[in-house]
Amino acid sequence: MSLNERMVQDIVQEVMAKMQLQSEVSGNHGVFSDMNEAIEASKKTQKIVGQMSMDQREQIISNIRKKTKEHAEMLARMGVEETGMGNVGHKILKHQLVAEKTPGTEDITTTAWSGDRGLTLVEMGPFGVIGAITPCTNPSETVLCNTIGMLAGGNTVVFNPHPAAIKTSIYAVNLINEASLEVGGPDNIAVTVEHPTMETSNIMMKHKDIHLIAATGGPGVVTAVLSSGKRGIGAGAGNPPALVDETADIRKAAEDIVNGCTFDNNLPCIAEKEIVAVNSIADELLHYMVQEQGCYMISKEEQDALTAVVLQNGRLNRKCVGRDAKTLLGMIGIVVPNNIRCIVFEGEKEHPLIAEELMMPILGLVRAKDFDDAVEKAVWLEHGNRHSAHIHSKNVDNITKYAKAMDTAILVKNGPSYAALGFGGEGYCTFTIASRTGEGLTSASTFTKRRRCVMTDSLCIR
């Protein structure tokens, strides 16, 4: 979906007008000027939430889902306009996915043992007030997804959003609290601050009433959380390789890889970031990508020019993150038609546009002499993040070998990366994938404590 400048201006005016109207009518629920005040409000609300029945929590969650669908387009447009990243149409789909496939109270279960010596239960209880750090890549999606899961577990949540997406994040927080109030629930089930900074983040991480911290972002953010002295859930970086062997359906592999790579302009951390292909099918794969999937093959000179723009002085240029292929090529003076959606080239695994996680629709292809060589290169490219990896193969033994070697939280076989989030694949949705701390795809049960309750010599009726 493309937007011209006039359309963008109209959208901005529409969004701001609706935000102003909403502010006049109901105020910004859950938004505070001071982080300590936000945490205190969240603490008071958690005492109420912790006493609510599962049915009452589910009523609130159901209304959050409803309002997320109703505001999906608004949130998508706001996110693109505020951050300059991503694709409006794809972000609408992501919000719908959050609404439909994020687990709620059904994820909170009880384990029981019954025998001659009585009955033992293990139940999932709330941590209390959870602190959450959210990214600018998926701002409202992460806020909404996190809140559904955390509330289902009986928690409230304090957000410290990325400053580059604060308006979108505030809109989502306000939406959540309105959803609660509309069905008789409390205000401030999700809270945030007007101006999030490193200082407000530090206050949140060190506060005595924050018992769990969930961080979705880059490696620096996750490291800070894990150094806080509190229980941390860290969803960090990835550089997912897509391996293609000689047994794959090459035409379908080309389609799946490009679809996954270009979804929301490659912002999802699970998206294909580079390709490792065995030499015997590499030319065929590139042919389908260029001739049928809207890819533009750049020359060596164009690679150098693009590298200089994307990685300025060796550091990621934030102005390029989440931009579409046409925009990126325009930055180096290349004019292409609107149907060009991905940039491809061949290179060694050490090439900076291959080795670095870019979050842009740029796919470097690394050739491998055989499958074992491909696996070795893919493991190197993933850099030990153990986040996500993808493979296109009809050889079960090869798939198994790859899965063991990569040891990632996510492995997608013969499909686009977004299938891992339940979009065109089975399973639930999440936007916090905790590869570094081992929880994997988080859900409501992730944000709970296990509590054992034992009754001896009673309540066994066998």
C-alpha positions as CSV (number, residue, x, y, z in Angstrom):
1,M,0.0,0.0,0.0
2,S,1.5,3.3,-1.0
3,L,0.6,6.8,0.2
4,N,1.4,10.1,-1.5
5,E,2.3,13.2,0.4
6,R,-1.2,14.7,0.2
7,M,-2.8,11.5,1.5
8,V,-0.3,11.4,4.4
9,Q,-1.2,15.0,5.4
10,D,-4.9,14.2,5.3
11,I,-4.4,11.1,7.5
12,V,-2.3,13.1,10.0
13,Q,-5.0,15.8,10.3
14,E,-7.7,13.1,10.7
15,V,-5.7,11.3,13.4
16,M,-4.9,14.5,15.3
17,A,-8.5,15.7,15.2
18,K,-9.8,12.4,16.6
19,M,-7.1,12.4,19.3
20,Q,-8.0,16.0,20.3
21,L,-11.7,15.0,20.4
22,Q,-11.0,12.0,22.4
23,S,-8.9,14.0,24.8
24,E,-11.6,16.6,25.3
25,V,-14.2,13.9,25.9
26,S,-12.5,11.4,28.2
27,G,-8.9,12.5,28.8
28,N,-5.8,10.3,28.4
29,H,-6.5,7.4,30.8
30,G,-3.4,5.9,32.3
31,V,-1.0,8.7,31.3
32,F,1.0,10.4,34.0
33,S,3.7,13.1,34.1
34,D,5.7,11.3,36.8
35,M,6.8,7.6,36.7
36,N,6.5,7.1,40.4
37,E,2.9,8.3,40.2
38,A,2.2,6.0,37.4
39,I,3.6,3.0,39.3
40,E,1.5,4.0,42.4
41,A,-1.7,4.1,40.3
42,S,-0.9,0.8,38.8
43,K,-0.3,-0.7,42.2
44,K,-3.7,0.4,43.5
45,T,-5.4,-1.0,40.4
46,Q,-3.6,-4.3,40.7
47,K,-5.1,-4.8,44.1
48,I,-8.5,-4.7,42.4
49,V,-7.5,-6.8,39.4
50,G,-5.9,-9.4,41.6
51,Q,-9.3,-10.0,43.3
52,M,-11.3,-10.1,40.0
53,S,-12.6,-13.4,38.8
54,M,-11.4,-14.9,35.5
55,D,-14.7,-14.1,33.9
56,Q,-14.3,-10.4,34.9
57,R,-10.8,-10.2,33.5
58,E,-12.0,-11.9,30.3
59,Q,-14.8,-9.3,29.9
60,I,-12.2,-6.6,29.9
61,I,-9.9,-8.5,27.5
62,S,-12.8,-9.2,25.1
63,N,-13.5,-5.4,25.0
64,I,-9.8,-4.7,24.4
65,R,-9.9,-7.1,21.4
66,K,-13.0,-5.4,20.1
67,K,-11.6,-1.9,20.4
68,T,-8.3,-3.0,18.9
69,K,-10.1,-4.1,15.8
70,E,-12.2,-0.9,15.6
71,H,-9.0,1.2,15.9
72,A,-6.7,-1.0,13.9
73,E,-6.4,1.4,10.9
74,M,-6.0,4.4,13.2
75,L,-3.2,2.8,15.2
76,A,-1.5,1.6,12.0
77,R,-1.6,5.0,10.4
78,M,-0.4,6.7,13.6
79,G,2.5,4.2,13.9
80,V,3.7,4.8,10.4
81,E,3.3,8.6,10.6
82,E,5.0,9.0,14.0
83,T,7.9,6.6,13.4
84,G,8.3,6.8,9.7
85,M,8.6,3.0,9.6
86,G,6.5,0.2,8.3
87,N,3.5,-0.3,6.0
88,V,0.0,0.8,7.0
89,G,-1.8,-2.2,5.4
90,H,0.5,-4.7,7.1
91,K,0.2,-2.9,10.5
92,I,-3.6,-3.1,10.2
93,L,-3.2,-6.9,9.8
94,K,-0.9,-7.1,12.8
95,H,-3.4,-5.3,15.0
96,Q,-6.1,-7.7,13.8
97,L,-3.8,-10.6,14.6
98,V,-3.2,-9.2,18.1
99,A,-7.0,-8.9,18.7
100,E,-7.8,-12.4,17.4
101,K,-4.8,-14.6,18.4
102,T,-3.3,-13.2,21.6
103,P,-4.1,-15.7,24.4
104,G,-6.2,-14.5,27.3
105,T,-7.4,-16.2,30.5
106,E,-7.7,-19.6,28.7
107,D,-3.9,-19.7,29.0
108,I,-4.1,-19.6,32.8
109,T,-4.4,-23.3,33.9
110,T,-4.2,-25.5,37.0
111,T,-2.2,-28.7,37.4
112,A,-3.5,-31.2,39.9
113,W,-2.3,-34.4,41.6
114,S,-4.8,-36.6,43.5
115,G,-3.8,-39.7,45.4
116,D,-4.0,-41.6,48.7
117,R,-2.3,-38.8,50.5
118,G,-4.6,-36.0,49.4
119,L,-4.8,-33.3,46.7
120,T,-2.1,-31.0,45.4
121,L,-2.7,-28.1,43.1
122,V,-0.3,-25.8,41.2
123,E,-1.9,-22.6,40.1
124,M,-0.7,-19.6,38.2
125,G,-0.7,-16.4,40.2
126,P,0.1,-12.8,39.3
127,F,3.5,-11.1,39.9
128,G,1.6,-7.9,40.7
129,V,2.8,-4.8,38.8
130,I,4.9,-5.5,35.7
131,G,7.2,-3.0,34.1
132,A,7.4,-3.2,30.3
133,I,9.7,-1.6,27.9
134,T,8.4,-1.5,24.3
135,P,9.9,-0.7,20.9
136,C,9.2,1.8,18.2
137,T,9.0,-0.9,15.6
138,N,5.8,-2.4,16.9
139,P,4.6,0.2,19.4
140,S,0.8,-0.2,19.8
141,E,0.9,-3.9,18.8
142,T,3.3,-4.7,21.7
143,V,1.4,-2.5,24.2
144,L,-1.9,-4.2,23.4
145,C,-0.5,-7.8,23.2
146,N,1.4,-7.4,26.5
147,T,-1.6,-5.9,28.3
148,I,-3.9,-8.8,27.3
149,G,-1.5,-11.4,28.5
150,M,-0.5,-9.6,31.7
151,L,-4.0,-8.7,32.6
152,A,-5.2,-12.3,32.0
153,G,-2.6,-13.4,34.7
154,G,-4.0,-10.9,37.2
155,N,-1.3,-8.2,36.7
156,T,-1.3,-4.5,35.8
157,V,1.4,-3.0,33.7
158,V,3.6,0.1,33.6
159,F,4.9,0.9,30.2
160,N,8.1,2.9,29.3
161,P,7.6,3.1,25.5
162,H,10.2,4.1,23.0
163,P,10.2,7.9,22.8
164,A,10.0,7.8,19.0
165,A,6.5,6.2,19.3
166,I,5.1,7.8,22.4
167,K,1.9,9.3,20.7
168,T,1.0,5.9,19.3
169,S,1.8,4.1,22.6
170,I,-0.3,6.6,24.6
171,Y,-3.2,6.2,22.3
172,A,-3.0,2.4,22.8
173,V,-2.8,2.8,26.6
174,N,-5.8,5.1,26.6
175,L,-7.7,2.6,24.5
176,I,-7.0,-0.2,26.9
177,N,-8.3,1.7,29.9
178,E,-11.4,2.9,28.1
179,A,-12.1,-0.8,27.2
180,S,-11.9,-1.6,30.9
181,L,-14.1,1.2,32.1
182,E,-16.7,0.5,29.5
183,V,-17.4,-3.0,31.0
184,G,-17.2,-1.9,34.6
185,G,-13.5,-2.5,35.2
186,P,-11.0,-0.2,36.8
187,D,-8.9,2.5,35.3
188,N,-5.1,2.3,35.0
189,I,-4.8,-1.4,34.2
190,A,-2.1,-0.1,31.9
191,V,-0.2,3.1,32.6
192,T,2.6,5.1,31.1
193,V,4.3,8.5,31.2
194,E,3.9,11.5,28.9
195,H,7.7,11.8,28.2
196,P,9.5,8.4,28.5
197,T,13.3,8.7,28.9
198,M,16.2,6.6,30.1
199,E,15.6,8.2,33.5
200,T,12.0,7.0,33.7
201,S,13.1,3.6,32.5
202,N,15.7,3.4,35.3
203,I,13.1,4.5,37.9
204,M,10.7,1.8,36.7
205,M,13.4,-0.9,36.8
206,K,14.6,0.0,40.3
207,H,11.2,0.6,41.9
208,K,10.4,-1.7,44.8
209,D,6.8,-2.3,43.6
210,I,7.9,-3.6,40.2
211,H,8.3,-7.3,40.5
212,L,8.9,-8.4,36.9
213,I,10.3,-6.5,33.9
214,A,9.5,-7.5,30.3
215,A,11.7,-5.8,27.7
216,T,11.0,-5.9,24.0
217,G,13.8,-4.2,22.0
218,G,17.5,-4.3,21.2
219,P,20.3,-6.0,23.0
220,G,21.2,-2.9,25.1
221,V,17.7,-2.7,26.5
222,V,17.6,-6.4,27.4
223,T,21.1,-6.2,29.0
224,A,19.9,-3.3,31.2
225,V,16.9,-5.3,32.3
226,L,18.9,-8.3,33.2
227,S,21.3,-6.1,35.2
228,S,18.4,-4.6,37.2
229,G,18.5,-7.3,39.9
230,K,14.8,-8.2,39.2
231,R,13.2,-11.1,37.3
232,G,13.5,-10.2,33.6
233,I,12.0,-11.4,30.4
234,G,14.2,-10.3,27.5
235,A,13.0,-10.2,23.9
236,G,16.2,-9.1,22.1
237,A,17.7,-9.0,18.7
238,G,17.8,-11.6,15.9
239,N,19.3,-11.9,12.4
240,P,17.2,-14.8,11.0
241,P,18.6,-16.7,8.1
242,A,16.5,-18.5,5.5
243,L,18.2,-21.6,4.2
244,V,17.1,-23.1,0.9
245,D,18.4,-26.6,-0.1
246,E,18.2,-28.5,-3.4
247,T,15.1,-30.4,-2.4
248,A,12.9,-27.3,-1.9
249,D,10.1,-26.0,-4.0
250,I,12.2,-23.2,-5.3
251,R,9.5,-21.1,-6.8
252,K,7.4,-21.2,-3.6
253,A,10.5,-20.6,-1.5
254,A,11.2,-17.4,-3.4
255,E,7.6,-16.2,-2.9
256,D,7.6,-17.1,0.9
257,I,10.9,-15.5,1.6
258,V,10.1,-12.2,-0.2
259,N,6.7,-12.1,1.4
260,G,8.2,-12.6,4.9
261,C,11.0,-10.2,4.3
262,T,8.8,-7.4,3.1
263,F,6.0,-7.7,5.6
264,D,5.8,-4.3,7.4
265,N,9.1,-3.4,5.6
266,N,11.0,-6.1,7.5
267,L,10.3,-4.6,11.0
268,P,9.3,-7.9,12.7
269,C,12.3,-9.4,14.5
270,I,11.4,-12.8,13.1
271,A,11.5,-11.7,9.5
272,E,14.0,-13.2,7.0
273,K,17.1,-11.0,7.1
274,E,19.3,-13.0,4.7
275,I,19.4,-16.1,2.5
276,V,21.8,-19.1,2.5
277,A,21.2,-21.2,-0.6
278,V,23.1,-24.3,-1.8
279,N,24.9,-23.4,-5.0
280,S,23.0,-25.8,-7.3
281,I,19.7,-23.9,-6.9
282,A,20.9,-20.4,-6.1
283,D,20.5,-19.1,-9.6
284,E,17.0,-20.5,-10.0
285,L,16.0,-18.9,-6.6
286,L,17.3,-15.5,-7.7
287,H,15.5,-15.8,-11.0
288,Y,12.1,-16.3,-9.4
289,M,12.8,-13.5,-6.9
290,V,13.7,-11.0,-9.6
291,Q,11.3,-12.1,-12.3
292,E,8.2,-12.9,-10.2
293,Q,8.5,-11.4,-6.7
294,G,9.4,-7.8,-7.3
295,C,13.0,-7.9,-6.3
296,Y,15.7,-5.5,-7.7
297,M,19.2,-7.0,-8.1
298,I,21.8,-4.4,-7.2
299,S,25.3,-4.3,-8.6
300,K,28.6,-4.2,-6.7
301,E,28.8,-0.4,-7.0
302,E,25.2,0.0,-5.8
303,Q,25.9,-2.3,-2.9
304,D,28.7,-0.1,-1.8
305,A,26.5,3.0,-2.1
306,L,23.7,1.4,-0.2
307,T,26.0,0.2,2.5
308,A,27.3,3.8,2.9
309,V,23.8,5.1,3.4
310,V,22.3,2.3,5.5
311,L,25.4,1.8,7.8
312,Q,26.8,5.3,8.2
313,N,30.3,5.0,9.7
314,G,29.5,1.4,10.5
315,R,26.4,2.2,12.5
316,L,22.8,1.5,11.6
317,N,21.1,4.6,10.1
318,R,17.8,4.8,11.9
319,K,16.3,6.9,9.0
320,C,16.5,3.8,6.9
321,V,14.9,1.3,9.3
322,G,11.5,0.2,8.2
323,R,11.6,2.0,4.9
324,D,10.4,0.3,1.7
325,A,12.7,-0.8,-1.1
326,K,11.8,2.0,-3.4
327,T,12.6,4.6,-0.8
328,L,15.9,2.9,0.1
329,L,16.9,2.7,-3.6
330,G,15.9,6.4,-4.1
331,M,18.4,7.3,-1.4
332,I,21.2,6.2,-3.7
333,G,19.7,7.7,-6.8
334,I,18.0,4.6,-8.3
335,V,14.5,5.1,-9.6
336,V,12.4,2.0,-9.7
337,P,8.6,1.3,-10.3
338,N,6.2,0.8,-7.5
339,N,6.1,-3.0,-7.9
340,I,9.7,-3.3,-6.6
341,R,9.4,-4.4,-3.0
342,C,12.7,-6.0,-2.1
343,I,16.5,-5.4,-2.8
344,V,18.6,-8.5,-3.5
345,F,22.3,-9.2,-4.1
346,E,24.9,-11.9,-3.7
347,G,27.7,-11.6,-1.2
348,E,29.8,-13.4,1.4
349,K,28.4,-13.9,4.8
350,E,30.7,-11.2,6.2
351,H,29.2,-8.5,4.0
352,P,27.8,-5.8,6.3
353,L,24.4,-5.8,4.6
354,I,24.2,-9.5,5.4
355,A,25.9,-9.8,8.7
356,E,24.1,-6.9,10.4
357,E,20.4,-7.0,11.4
358,L,19.0,-4.1,9.2
359,M,15.2,-4.3,9.6
360,M,14.8,-3.3,6.0
361,P,13.6,-5.2,2.8
362,I,17.2,-6.0,1.8
363,L,18.1,-9.7,1.2
364,G,21.7,-10.7,0.6
365,L,22.2,-14.2,-0.7
366,V,25.1,-16.3,0.5
367,R,26.0,-19.4,-1.6
368,A,27.0,-22.7,0.0
369,K,28.7,-25.6,-1.6
370,D,26.3,-28.1,0.0
371,F,23.8,-28.5,2.9
372,D,26.3,-28.8,5.7
373,D,28.2,-25.7,4.5
374,A,24.8,-23.9,4.4
375,V,24.0,-24.8,7.9
376,E,27.4,-23.7,9.1
377,K,27.0,-20.3,7.4
378,A,23.4,-19.9,8.8
379,V,24.6,-20.6,12.3
380,W,27.3,-18.0,12.0
381,L,24.9,-15.4,10.6
382,E,22.3,-15.9,13.4
383,H,25.1,-14.8,15.8
384,G,24.0,-17.0,18.6
385,N,20.8,-15.0,19.3
386,R,18.8,-18.2,19.1
387,H,15.8,-16.1,18.1
388,S,14.4,-17.2,14.7
389,A,15.4,-19.2,11.6
390,H,13.7,-20.5,8.5
391,I,14.3,-23.4,6.1
392,H,12.9,-24.4,2.7
393,S,13.4,-28.2,2.2
394,K,11.5,-31.4,1.6
395,N,14.2,-33.4,3.3
396,V,13.1,-34.3,6.8
397,D,16.7,-35.2,7.8
398,N,18.0,-31.8,6.6
399,I,15.2,-30.0,8.5
400,T,16.0,-31.9,11.7
401,K,19.8,-31.2,11.4
402,Y,19.1,-27.5,10.8
403,A,16.7,-27.2,13.7
404,K,19.2,-28.8,16.1
405,A,22.1,-26.6,14.8
406,M,20.1,-23.3,15.0
407,D,18.5,-24.0,18.4
408,T,16.2,-21.0,18.0
409,A,13.0,-20.0,19.7
410,I,11.3,-20.0,16.3
411,L,11.9,-22.2,13.3
412,V,9.6,-21.9,10.2
413,K,9.6,-24.7,7.7
414,N,8.5,-24.1,4.1
415,G,6.6,-20.9,4.8
416,P,7.0,-17.1,5.3
417,S,8.3,-16.0,8.6
418,Y,5.1,-14.4,9.8
419,A,3.5,-17.9,9.9
420,A,5.3,-18.2,13.3
421,L,2.9,-15.5,14.7
422,G,-0.2,-17.4,13.7
423,F,-0.6,-15.4,10.4
424,G,-1.1,-18.1,7.9
425,G,0.2,-20.7,10.4
426,E,-1.1,-22.4,13.5
427,G,-0.5,-21.1,17.0
428,Y,-1.0,-17.9,19.0
429,C,0.3,-14.4,18.4
430,T,2.9,-12.5,20.5
431,F,5.1,-9.5,19.9
432,T,7.4,-10.3,22.8
433,I,9.7,-13.3,21.8
434,A,12.0,-13.9,24.7
435,S,14.9,-15.8,23.1
436,R,17.6,-14.5,25.3
437,T,15.9,-15.4,28.6
438,G,14.4,-18.6,27.3
439,E,10.7,-18.1,27.5
440,G,10.3,-18.0,23.8
441,L,6.9,-16.8,22.5
442,T,5.4,-15.2,25.6
443,S,1.7,-15.5,26.5
444,A,-0.4,-14.9,29.6
445,S,1.1,-17.9,31.5
446,T,4.6,-16.4,31.0
447,F,3.6,-13.5,33.3
448,T,2.5,-15.6,36.2
449,K,4.1,-17.3,39.3
450,R,3.6,-21.0,40.1
451,R,2.1,-21.6,43.5
452,R,1.6,-25.0,45.0
453,C,-1.4,-25.7,47.4
454,V,-1.4,-29.0,49.3
455,M,-4.2,-30.7,51.2
456,T,-2.9,-33.8,52.9
457,D,-5.0,-36.9,53.4
458,S,-8.2,-35.2,52.3
459,L,-10.2,-34.3,49.1
460,C,-9.3,-37.6,47.4
461,I,-12.5,-39.5,46.5
462,R,-11.0,-42.4,44.5
